[in-house]
Amino acid sequence: MKKNLLTIITFALVLVNIVLTAILTITVMPEVKKVNELVTKICDAIDLDLQAATGAESTENISLENVTVYNLPESLTINLKQDADGNPHYAVISVSLSLNKNSESYETYQPAMDDYAGIISSTVNSVVSKYTLAEISADQSGVQREIKNELNAQFGNNLVVSVGFSKVTFN
């Protein structure tokens, strides 16, 4: 008799658990759908912004075997925009470019990159000189992205994969 009573109590508790789970599922599902739609909308909006920022072809997914590095032969000394303190500041930067071997422009420009060192230096100088010491210290990657975009506008849409500062000194 005790065994049957325990079986009935267990069965009743399982039944109550199933009913409560069903009620919980029914009440939570509409909210989950709303959150899922919101997340989808946010992801779509972010994808649109990323596509607009990277241009027609993204250079983010290029494997290292398709990248070659070009280092500017000399470090650049660049005057920075004056801070609020009014003191002149400058940056000494050694620049390295990662070039996409699969770019249409690669065969044209890569063999004679030393000939284009002046154009590259000028572009780096014009971009970096727009920033104050505090701005460039806070967001070096933003400055590097801007240099990359400027160089890609000059040399070809996706020739420059990234711009790196191998040595940076601020004063």
Phi and psi restraints in degrees (value plus and minus 20) as a CYANA .aco file:
   2 LYS   PHI     -82.6   -42.6
   2 LYS   PSI     -58.7   -18.7
   3 LYS   PHI     -84.1   -44.1
   3 LYS   PSI     -61.1   -21.1
   4 ASN   PHI     -87.2   -47.2
   4 ASN   PSI     -58.3   -18.3
   5 LEU   PHI     -86.5   -46.5
   5 LEU   PSI     -61.7   -21.7
   6 LEU   PHI     -85.7   -45.7
   6 LEU   PSI     -57.2   -17.2
   7 THR   PHI     -84.4   -44.4
   7 THR   PSI     -61.9   -21.9
   8 ILE   PHI     -86.2   -46.2
   8 ILE   PSI     -62.4   -22.4
   9 ILE   PHI     -84.7   -44.7
   9 ILE   PSI     -64.0   -24.0
  10 THR   PHI     -81.0   -41.0
  10 THR   PSI     -64.7   -24.7
  11 PHE   PHI     -81.2   -41.2
  11 PHE   PSI     -61.6   -21.6
  12 ALA   PHI     -84.6   -44.6
  12 ALA   PSI     -61.4   -21.4
  13 LEU   PHI     -87.0   -47.0
  13 LEU   PSI     -58.1   -18.1
  14 VAL   PHI     -84.7   -44.7
  14 VAL   PSI     -61.7   -21.7
  15 LEU   PHI     -83.8   -43.8
  15 LEU   PSI     -64.3   -24.3
  16 VAL   PHI     -82.7   -42.7
  16 VAL   PSI     -60.7   -20.7
  17 ASN   PHI     -82.1   -42.1
  17 ASN   PSI     -62.3   -22.3
  18 ILE   PHI     -84.3   -44.3
  18 ILE   PSI     -62.9   -22.9
  19 VAL   PHI     -84.4   -44.4
  19 VAL   PSI     -65.4   -25.4
  20 LEU   PHI     -86.1   -46.1
  20 LEU   PSI     -57.3   -17.3
  21 THR   PHI     -84.3   -44.3
  21 THR   PSI     -61.3   -21.3
  22 ALA   PHI     -83.9   -43.9
  22 ALA   PSI     -63.7   -23.7
  23 ILE   PHI     -82.5   -42.5
  23 ILE   PSI     -64.1   -24.1
  24 LEU   PHI     -82.2   -42.2
  24 LEU   PSI     -63.5   -23.5
  25 THR   PHI     -83.0   -43.0
  25 THR   PSI     -64.0   -24.0
  26 ILE   PHI     -84.2   -44.2
  26 ILE   PSI     -57.6   -17.6
  27 THR   PHI     -98.9   -58.9
  27 THR   PSI     -49.1    -9.1
  28 VAL   PHI    -106.7   -66.7
  28 VAL   PSI     -51.9   -11.9
  29 MET   PHI     -75.7   -35.7
  29 MET   PSI     -64.3   -24.3
  30 PRO   PHI     -79.8   -39.8
  30 PRO   PSI     -58.1   -18.1
  31 GLU   PHI     -88.0   -48.0
  31 GLU   PSI     -58.3   -18.3
  32 VAL   PHI     -84.5   -44.5
  32 VAL   PSI     -60.0   -20.0
  33 LYS   PHI     -84.1   -44.1
  33 LYS   PSI     -61.1   -21.1
  34 LYS   PHI     -84.0   -44.0
  34 LYS   PSI     -63.5   -23.5
  35 VAL   PHI     -84.7   -44.7
  35 VAL   PSI     -60.6   -20.6
  36 ASN   PHI     -82.2   -42.2
  36 ASN   PSI     -61.6   -21.6
  37 GLU   PHI     -85.3   -45.3
  37 GLU   PSI     -59.6   -19.6
  38 LEU   PHI     -83.8   -43.8
  38 LEU   PSI     -65.1   -25.1
  39 VAL   PHI     -82.8   -42.8
  39 VAL   PSI     -60.1   -20.1
  40 THR   PHI     -83.0   -43.0
  40 THR   PSI     -63.2   -23.2
  41 LYS   PHI     -83.0   -43.0
  41 LYS   PSI     -61.6   -21.6
  42 ILE   PHI     -84.7   -44.7
  42 ILE   PSI     -63.5   -23.5
  43 CYS   PHI     -83.1   -43.1
  43 CYS   PSI     -60.8   -20.8
  44 ASP   PHI     -82.7   -42.7
  44 ASP   PSI     -62.1   -22.1
  45 ALA   PHI     -84.9   -44.9
  45 ALA   PSI     -60.3   -20.3
  46 ILE   PHI     -85.9   -45.9
  46 ILE   PSI     -63.0   -23.0
  47 ASP   PHI     -80.2   -40.2
  47 ASP   PSI     -59.0   -19.0
  48 LEU   PHI     -83.6   -43.6
  48 LEU   PSI     -62.9   -22.9
  49 ASP   PHI     -86.0   -46.0
  49 ASP   PSI     -60.1   -20.1
  50 LEU   PHI     -85.8   -45.8
  50 LEU   PSI     -59.2   -19.2
  51 GLN   PHI     -87.0   -47.0
  51 GLN   PSI     -57.9   -17.9
  52 ALA   PHI     -87.9   -47.9
  52 ALA   PSI     -55.4   -15.4
  53 ALA   PHI     -95.6   -55.6
  53 ALA   PSI     -52.5   -12.5
  54 THR   PHI    -109.8   -69.8
  54 THR   PSI     -31.9     8.1
  55 GLY   PHI      66.7   106.7
  55 GLY   PSI    -181.7  -141.7
  56 ALA   PHI     -87.5   -47.5
  56 ALA   PSI     -64.8   -24.8
  57 GLU   PHI    -140.4  -100.4
  57 GLU   PSI     110.7   150.7
  58 SER   PHI    -102.3   -62.3
  58 SER   PSI     118.0   158.0
  59 THR   PHI    -125.8   -85.8
  59 THR   PSI      -8.0    32.0
  60 GLU   PHI     -97.1   -57.1
  60 GLU   PSI     -45.2    -5.2
  61 ASN   PHI    -126.0   -86.0
  61 ASN   PSI      16.7    56.7
  62 ILE   PHI    -114.2   -74.2
  62 ILE   PSI     109.0   149.0
  63 SER   PHI     -93.3   -53.3
  63 SER   PSI     137.5   177.5
  64 LEU   PHI     -84.6   -44.6
  64 LEU   PSI     -46.8    -6.8
  65 GLU   PHI     -89.7   -49.7
  65 GLU   PSI     -36.9     3.1
  66 ASN   PHI    -121.7   -81.7
  66 ASN   PSI      -3.8    36.2
  67 VAL   PHI    -142.7  -102.7
  67 VAL   PSI     117.3   157.3
  68 THR   PHI    -144.8  -104.8
  68 THR   PSI     131.3   171.3
  69 VAL   PHI    -128.7   -88.7
  69 VAL   PSI     114.6   154.6
  70 TYR   PHI    -140.0  -100.0
  70 TYR   PSI     103.2   143.2
  71 ASN   PHI    -121.0   -81.0
  71 ASN   PSI     110.6   150.6
  72 LEU   PHI     -81.9   -41.9
  72 LEU   PSI     118.1   158.1
  73 PRO   PHI     -83.9   -43.9
  73 PRO   PSI     -48.9    -8.9
  74 GLU   PHI    -147.2  -107.2
  74 GLU   PSI     131.7   171.7
  75 SER   PHI     -90.8   -50.8
  75 SER   PSI     129.8   169.8
  76 LEU   PHI    -125.3   -85.3
  76 LEU   PSI     112.3   152.3
  77 THR   PHI    -123.9   -83.9
  77 THR   PSI      97.3   137.3
  78 ILE   PHI    -144.5  -104.5
  78 ILE   PSI     108.9   148.9
  79 ASN   PHI     -94.0   -54.0
  79 ASN   PSI     111.2   151.2
  80 LEU   PHI    -113.9   -73.9
  80 LEU   PSI     138.9   178.9
  81 LYS   PHI     -82.5   -42.5
  81 LYS   PSI     122.6   162.6
  82 GLN   PHI     -88.5   -48.5
  82 GLN   PSI     118.3   158.3
  83 ASP   PHI     -98.4   -58.4
  83 ASP   PSI    -199.1  -159.1
  84 ALA   PHI     -85.4   -45.4
  84 ALA   PSI     -42.5    -2.5
  85 ASP   PHI     -93.8   -53.8
  85 ASP   PSI     -34.6     5.4
  86 GLY   PHI      62.7   102.7
  86 GLY   PSI     -24.9    15.1
  87 ASN   PHI    -102.2   -62.2
  87 ASN   PSI     122.2   162.2
  88 PRO   PHI     -92.7   -52.7
  88 PRO   PSI     120.1   160.1
  89 HIS   PHI    -148.8  -108.8
  89 HIS   PSI     134.0   174.0
  90 TYR   PHI    -162.7  -122.7
  90 TYR   PSI     144.1   184.1
  91 ALA   PHI    -147.0  -107.0
  91 ALA   PSI     119.2   159.2
  92 VAL   PHI    -130.5   -90.5
  92 VAL   PSI      96.6   136.6
  93 ILE   PHI    -149.0  -109.0
  93 ILE   PSI     112.7   152.7
  94 SER   PHI    -121.0   -81.0
  94 SER   PSI     103.4   143.4
  95 VAL   PHI    -127.7   -87.7
  95 VAL   PSI     116.8   156.8
  96 SER   PHI    -148.1  -108.1
  96 SER   PSI     118.6   158.6
  97 LEU   PHI    -131.4   -91.4
  97 LEU   PSI     114.9   154.9
  98 SER   PHI    -116.8   -76.8
  98 SER   PSI     100.3   140.3
  99 LEU   PHI    -127.1   -87.1
  99 LEU   PSI     120.3   160.3
 100 ASN   PHI    -104.2   -64.2
 100 ASN   PSI      94.5   134.5
 101 LYS   PHI     -86.7   -46.7
 101 LYS   PSI     -43.0    -3.0
 102 ASN   PHI    -108.6   -68.6
 102 ASN   PSI     -20.5    19.5
 103 SER   PHI     -90.6   -50.6
 103 SER   PSI     127.4   167.4
 104 GLU   PHI     -83.2   -43.2
 104 GLU   PSI     -49.4    -9.4
 105 SER   PHI    -104.1   -64.1
 105 SER   PSI     -31.3     8.7
 106 TYR   PHI     -80.2   -40.2
 106 TYR   PSI     -68.5   -28.5
 107 GLU   PHI     -83.5   -43.5
 107 GLU   PSI     -49.6    -9.6
 108 THR   PHI     -95.4   -55.4
 108 THR   PSI     -66.1   -26.1
 109 TYR   PHI    -117.9   -77.9
 109 TYR   PSI     -53.5   -13.5
 110 GLN   PHI     -81.2   -41.2
 110 GLN   PSI     -64.7   -24.7
 111 PRO   PHI     -80.8   -40.8
 111 PRO   PSI     -44.0    -4.0
 112 ALA   PHI    -140.1  -100.1
 112 ALA   PSI      16.4    56.4
 113 MET   PHI     -80.9   -40.9
 113 MET   PSI     -51.6   -11.6
 114 ASP   PHI     -82.7   -42.7
 114 ASP   PSI     -50.2   -10.2
 115 ASP   PHI     -89.2   -49.2
 115 ASP   PSI     -45.9    -5.9
 116 TYR   PHI    -117.9   -77.9
 116 TYR   PSI     -12.8    27.2
 117 ALA   PHI     -79.4   -39.4
 117 ALA   PSI     -55.2   -15.2
 118 GLY   PHI     -84.9   -44.9
 118 GLY   PSI     -62.6   -22.6
 119 ILE   PHI     -86.0   -46.0
 119 ILE   PSI     -62.6   -22.6
 120 ILE   PHI     -83.2   -43.2
 120 ILE   PSI     -65.5   -25.5
 121 SER   PHI     -81.5   -41.5
 121 SER   PSI     -61.7   -21.7
 122 SER   PHI     -83.2   -43.2
 122 SER   PSI     -62.5   -22.5
 123 THR   PHI     -84.4   -44.4
 123 THR   PSI     -66.2   -26.2
 124 VAL   PHI     -80.2   -40.2
 124 VAL   PSI     -64.3   -24.3
 125 ASN   PHI     -81.0   -41.0
 125 ASN   PSI     -65.9   -25.9
 126 SER   PHI     -87.1   -47.1
 126 SER   PSI     -55.1   -15.1
 127 VAL   PHI     -93.8   -53.8
 127 VAL   PSI     -68.7   -28.7
 128 VAL   PHI     -85.7   -45.7
 128 VAL   PSI     -56.2   -16.2
 129 SER   PHI     -89.1   -49.1
 129 SER   PSI     -30.6     9.4
 130 LYS   PHI     -98.7   -58.7
 130 LYS   PSI     -30.2     9.8
 131 TYR   PHI    -127.6   -87.6
 131 TYR   PSI     130.5   170.5
 132 THR   PHI    -104.8   -64.8
 132 THR   PSI     150.2   190.2
 133 LEU   PHI     -79.8   -39.8
 133 LEU   PSI     -63.8   -23.8
 134 ALA   PHI     -85.3   -45.3
 134 ALA   PSI     -60.7   -20.7
 135 GLU   PHI     -87.1   -47.1
 135 GLU   PSI     -65.2   -25.2
 136 ILE   PHI     -92.0   -52.0
 136 ILE   PSI     -51.6   -11.6
 137 SER   PHI     -87.6   -47.6
 137 SER   PSI     -57.1   -17.1
 138 ALA   PHI     -96.4   -56.4
 138 ALA   PSI     -50.9   -10.9
 139 ASP   PHI    -159.8  -119.8
 139 ASP   PSI      45.6    85.6
 140 GLN   PHI     -84.9   -44.9
 140 GLN   PSI     -57.5   -17.5
 141 SER   PHI     -86.4   -46.4
 141 SER   PSI     -53.6   -13.6
 142 GLY   PHI     -85.3   -45.3
 142 GLY   PSI     -59.7   -19.7
 143 VAL   PHI     -85.4   -45.4
 143 VAL   PSI     -62.4   -22.4
 144 GLN   PHI     -83.2   -43.2
 144 GLN   PSI     -60.3   -20.3
 145 ARG   PHI     -82.7   -42.7
 145 ARG   PSI     -61.4   -21.4
 146 GLU   PHI     -85.0   -45.0
 146 GLU   PSI     -60.7   -20.7
 147 ILE   PHI     -82.4   -42.4
 147 ILE   PSI     -64.4   -24.4
 148 LYS   PHI     -78.1   -38.1
 148 LYS   PSI     -65.4   -25.4
 149 ASN   PHI     -83.7   -43.7
 149 ASN   PSI     -61.1   -21.1
 150 GLU   PHI     -84.4   -44.4
 150 GLU   PSI     -63.5   -23.5
 151 LEU   PHI     -87.0   -47.0
 151 LEU   PSI     -59.0   -19.0
 152 ASN   PHI     -85.3   -45.3
 152 ASN   PSI     -51.6   -11.6
 153 ALA   PHI     -87.1   -47.1
 153 ALA   PSI     -51.6   -11.6
 154 GLN   PHI    -105.2   -65.2
 154 GLN   PSI     -62.4   -22.4
 155 PHE   PHI    -120.1   -80.1
 155 PHE   PSI     -37.4     2.6
 156 GLY   PHI     122.0   162.0
 156 GLY   PSI     131.2   171.2
 157 ASN   PHI     -73.8   -33.8
 157 ASN   PSI     -64.3   -24.3
 158 ASN   PHI    -151.8  -111.8
 158 ASN   PSI      14.3    54.3
 159 LEU   PHI     -91.2   -51.2
 159 LEU   PSI     -67.3   -27.3
 160 VAL   PHI    -111.6   -71.6
 160 VAL   PSI      96.1   136.1
 161 VAL   PHI     -99.6   -59.6
 161 VAL   PSI     -64.3   -24.3
 162 SER   PHI    -176.8  -136.8
 162 SER   PSI     141.2   181.2
 163 VAL   PHI    -137.8   -97.8
 163 VAL   PSI     112.3   152.3
 164 GLY   PHI    -144.0  -104.0
 164 GLY   PSI     128.3   168.3
 165 PHE   PHI    -125.2   -85.2
 165 PHE   PSI      82.5   122.5
 166 SER   PHI     -92.8   -52.8
 166 SER   PSI     -52.7   -12.7
 167 LYS   PHI    -157.5  -117.5
 167 LYS   PSI     112.5   152.5
 168 VAL   PHI    -155.9  -115.9
 168 VAL   PSI     109.7   149.7
 169 THR   PHI    -152.9  -112.9
 169 THR   PSI     109.0   149.0
 170 PHE   PHI    -131.5   -91.5
 170 PHE   PSI     126.4   166.4
